[in-house]
Amino acid sequence: MQVTQFGHVNYLILTLAVGALGFIASLLTDNNHTGQLHPLYRCSLIMFGLSVAFGILCTITRLCDFRKTAEIARLRNKSDRYDSTEEIKKLRCETKILGVFSWCLLWLQIGLFTGGSVFLVIALV
């Protein structure tokens, strides 16, 4: 259940950040800006861009975590359990690190999206 919710939050924030980038791009083209961009627009543009980058990195990290978890399950089902015990311990350590890294990336993604949203709202007002 938690795995599914993690993915849904990641994809939702990723989608909203890409939409916000599109919104800023349409504002720039519709208002015939002369090249000068309000500093708050720049900040929100950078924050949304970083949010998208961290979201993609979070997805890739999560997929690596799932791959290693599947490998652990495969090794556990092997007949010679004594040979694969050390490898399973190593893989579990790697999945634990990947899991923590994924959560850090998700929180960075959410924080950058929130900051970009705040700057965009302030710039529009």
N, C-alpha and C positions, 0 to 999 in steps of 0.2 A: 504494500500500500504506500509506504513512504517513498519507495523508489519511483513509483508512478507519479506521485505528487511532485517530487523533485523535478522530474522531467517536464511536467506540465508547467511548473513555475518558470523553469528555464526557458522553455519555448514561448511562453506568454510574454515574458520580459523582452526576449529577443525580437519577437514580432512587433511589440509596441515600440521598441527602440528603432527598428528599421522604418516603421511608419512615421515616427517623429523625425527621422532624418529626411524622409521624403517630404514631410510637411515643411520643414525648414527650407529645403531645396525649392519647393513650389513658392514659398514666400519670397525667396530671392529672385526668382524668375518673373513672378507676377508684379512685383513692386518696382521693377526696373532699377534695381540698385546700381549705383555707379562704381561699384567695387569696394566701397566702404561698408563694412559690416559692423553692427553694434557689438561691443565687447561681450555682452551677455549672450548674443546669438552664437558668437565664436565659442564661448565656454560651453554652451549647451550642445553645440555641434560636436565638440571634442568629447564631451562626456557621453553623448549618445554613441559616438563612434567607438569609444573604449568599451562601453557596455556591450555593444555588438561583438567586439573582438573577444572580450572575456566570456560572453555567452557561447561563442563557437568553441573556444578553448575548453570551456566547462563541458560541453557536449562530447568533445573528443576524449577528454580525460575520463568521463563517465563510461564511454564505450570501451576504453582500455581496461577500466575496472571490471566491467561485465565480462570481457574476454578472459581476464585472469581468473575470475570467479568460475567461469565455465571450465577452465583448465583444472582448477582445484577439484571440481566435481568429477571430471574425467579421471583424474589421478586417484581419487578415492575409490572409484569403481574398478580400478585395475586389480588383478588377482594378487600380485606380489606387493602387498601393502608396505612391507618393511623397506623396500628400496625407495619408495616415493615419499616417505614421511618427511625427510629434510626438505625436499622440493616443495611439498605442501606448506611447510612452515614458512619458507622463503616467499612463496606466492601470497600467503595470507598477510605477511608483513607488507608486501608491495600493495595489496588491495587496501589495506588499512591506510597507507600513505596516500594512495590515489583518492580514497574516499574523503579524507580530510582536505586534500587539495581541491577536490570538486566542490566541497561546501564553501571553502574560502573564495573560490572563483564565483560561485553563485551569489554570495553576499556582496562581493565587489561589483558584480553585474547589477544587482538590485540597487546598491548605493549609488553607483554612477548614473543609472537610469533616473533615480529619484532626484539627484542633484541636477541632471540635465533638464528634467521636467520643471523644477523650481526656477532655474535660470530662464527657461523658455517662457514660462508664465510671466515672470517679472519683465522680460524684454517685450512681451506683447502688450502689457499694461502700460 
